[in-house]
Amino acid sequence: MKQNKKESASKLKIIPLGGLEQIGMNITAFEYEDSIIVVDCGLSFPEDDMLGIDLVIPDITYLKNNIDKVKGFVITHGHEDHIGALPYVLKEMNVPVYATKLTMGIIENKLKEHNLIHNVRRKVVKFGQNINLGCFRIEFIKTNHSIVDAAALAIYSPVGIVVHTGDFKVDYTPVYGDAIDLQRFAELGKKGVLALMCDSTNAERPGFTASERTLGNVFDNIFEEHKKTRIIIATFASNVDRVQQIINTANKFGRKVVVEGRSMVNIIETASNLNRINIPENTLIDIEQLKNYPRDKTVIITTGSQGESMAALSRMASGMHKKISIGKGDMVIFSSSPIPGNEKAVTKVINELSKKGADVIFQDTHVSGHACQEEIKLIYTLTKPKYAVPVHGEYKHLKAQAKIAVDLGIDKDNVFILSSGDVLELDDNAATVAGKVPVGTVLVDGLGVGDVGNVVLRDRQHLAEDGILIVVMSLEGVTGELLAGPDIVSRGFVYVKESDELMEEARKVLEKAVLNCLNKNITDWGKIKTSIKETLSEFVWKKTKRRPMILPIIMEI
């Protein structure tokens, strides 16, 4: 047993705690003997059946159980699915955070909101810089993505180099900053890369992802064709380069720009303060000033491109926005493609906008921030990894990348499609999945973190589908005599005013059941409540073929 422990201790463990088989909630631990570093710490958004849930964050039980080993969080870029859970996790375990300039700026905004800014140690890292954490050395490598300052990581461990691409694409003409540092990937390939963990989001798409800059011409053409209309453009809050291009075009056509949507305002302000976006003087105006300009001299850049119900564009579409109303003479552009699962919500917003008289453009106004097949092949060819571990994507995306790796000559036994919680142990001689660690999701509802679990969700589902019947009655404390009730209160089951007969009949059936219990001298309230539930449930099912939640309340007088 001891021998086995010693053997496994000298291997590198790669442990994804989230983010595999889904888009979102990316977090991966790298462990070697007494050192753990964690790459990214993201959230995901709730599924349709998670009623009332605001956010979903990863379960970090494994990290808390090994807190003495955890040296820090290393963050690849500033998207919610990579940084969104940080404030919640840092409340549980205070360890340092390392990130590039804009990424750290966005993280600091979050920490301020959660009153953590003075508690958390933070270090801004430049591209090409190395940081030492325990027995790991981590190098930040410049990549391109749909947000500025995205990084890949070269993780130097005692058993070899692991390259983690983060979210990336190969963009030779980025809007801001330099192109991806392909030379560094090639140099690492020459040194020898043990494993490559590569973004799989677009692994099913052939060819190359278009440069972000190509959209500049697209916007120019749209603005040229619609000189007499107000233009409203919805995009991701974090797509700073997209906003830059829209501002450039607006400036070229002499239009003033309003940025609307809290998350976008925050990110643009942060990017502006850090010189990651260049806004010409007198271009941005406050939403209050819109009325001072002709409609055809303004552009509104807004959140809500995914049809989110509370985002600015959805509020405009439904007429709920306090400052902006949409009508004839408005052109709305969706500069994003729907994330899988959001198609219905996006279509609903497009329909509402069209009904209000706006023209809507939702095609050819977006380019992806993720690498397609040819770029993935390029990274594999430059780094020449021994092992391939596809990351960031649903199972079908991971599988598509695994196929690319095998086609490029990597032994199929050296390609690992992991699930969250798998422990991949590897060194230069071998790699195996050696067990699992506890993983899962923690649900955030309002201020409550983790206090809503499966049981509560099941109850919410039950309430949503069938409603609730509350049975109220009063019993005399000593004799157990029925003094009042049973009365039935219905919520979400039937509309009581139109179902008088049904409710009266149910009340009589219940009264009979309760008196029956009392006549048998049953004084155990648990048994009386069970009898109420069973009797009412059976009656309601017979009459309506529904099973509402039944909640008996007995008061002692």
LINBELBEL-V270223 format. One record per backbone hydrogen bond with DSSP energy under -0.5 kcal/mol. CO is the residue of the C=O (numbers start at 1). NH is the residue of the N-H. If there is no record, write none. Layout:
CO;NH
CO;NH
This chain:
1;5
2;6
3;7
4;8
5;9
6;10
7;10
8;11
9;33
12;14
12;426
13;15
13;31
14;16
14;424
15;29
16;421
18;27
19;22
19;393
22;24
22;393
26;42
27;17
27;18
28;39
29;15
30;37
31;13
32;35
35;32
36;71
36;72
37;30
37;39
38;40
38;74
39;28
41;85
41;86
42;58
43;25
44;56
47;50
49;51
50;53
55;444
56;44
57;442
58;60
60;64
61;65
62;66
64;67
66;69
66;70
67;70
69;36
72;38
73;75
73;98
74;40
76;151
79;82
79;83
80;43
80;84
81;26
82;41
83;86
85;89
86;90
87;91
88;92
89;92
89;93
93;95
96;73
97;123
98;75
99;125
100;104
101;105
102;106
103;107
104;108
105;109
106;110
107;111
108;112
109;113
110;114
111;116
111;117
112;115
116;119
116;120
121;97
123;99
126;129
129;140
131;133
131;138
133;136
136;133
137;156
138;131
139;154
140;128
141;152
142;181
144;169
147;150
150;143
152;141
153;155
153;164
154;139
154;156
155;157
155;162
156;137
157;160
160;157
161;194
161;195
162;155
162;164
163;165
163;197
164;153
166;199
168;371
169;144
169;171
170;172
171;174
180;182
181;184
181;185
182;186
183;187
184;188
185;189
186;190
187;191
188;192
192;161
192;194
193;386
194;387
195;163
196;198
196;389
197;165
198;391
200;203
202;205
204;206
205;373
207;374
207;375
211;214
212;215
213;216
213;217
214;217
214;218
215;219
216;220
217;221
218;222
219;223
220;224
221;225
222;226
224;227
226;229
230;331
231;300
232;234
232;333
233;302
234;335
236;239
238;240
239;243
240;244
241;245
242;246
243;247
244;248
245;249
246;250
247;251
248;252
249;253
250;255
251;254
256;299
257;285
258;260
258;301
260;303
261;265
262;266
263;267
264;268
265;269
266;270
267;271
268;272
269;273
270;274
271;276
271;277
272;275
277;279
278;280
280;283
283;257
286;289
287;290
288;291
289;292
290;293
294;297
295;298
297;256
298;231
299;258
299;301
300;233
300;302
301;260
302;235
303;313
304;307
308;311
311;315
312;316
313;317
314;318
315;320
315;321
316;319
316;326
327;330
329;230
330;332
330;359
331;232
331;333
332;361
333;234
333;335
334;336
339;342
342;346
343;347
344;348
345;349
346;350
347;351
348;352
349;353
350;354
351;355
352;356
353;358
354;357
357;329
359;332
361;334
371;202
372;375
372;376
373;377
374;378
375;379
376;380
377;381
378;382
379;383
380;384
383;193
387;196
388;416
391;200
392;200
393;21
393;22
394;397
394;398
395;399
396;400
397;401
398;402
399;403
400;404
401;405
402;406
403;407
404;408
405;410
406;409
411;414
412;415
414;388
414;416
415;417
416;418
419;422
421;437
422;16
422;424
423;425
423;434
424;14
425;432
426;12
430;427
432;425
432;434
433;435
435;423
438;62
440;59
442;57
443;445
443;450
444;54
444;55
445;448
448;445
448;450
451;453
452;443
453;457
454;458
455;459
456;460
457;461
458;462
459;463
460;464
461;465
462;466
462;467
463;467
467;549
468;491
469;471
469;551
470;472
470;489
471;553
472;486
472;487
473;555
474;483
474;484
475;557
476;480
481;476
481;483
484;474
487;472
487;489
489;470
491;468
494;496
495;498
496;499
499;503
500;504
501;505
502;506
503;507
504;508
505;509
506;510
507;511
508;512
509;513
510;514
511;515
512;516
513;517
514;518
515;519
516;520
517;522
518;521
521;523
523;525
524;528
525;529
526;530
527;531
528;532
529;533
530;534
531;535
532;536
533;537
534;538
535;539
536;540
537;541
538;542
539;543
540;544
540;545
540;546
541;545
549;469
550;552
551;471
553;473
555;475
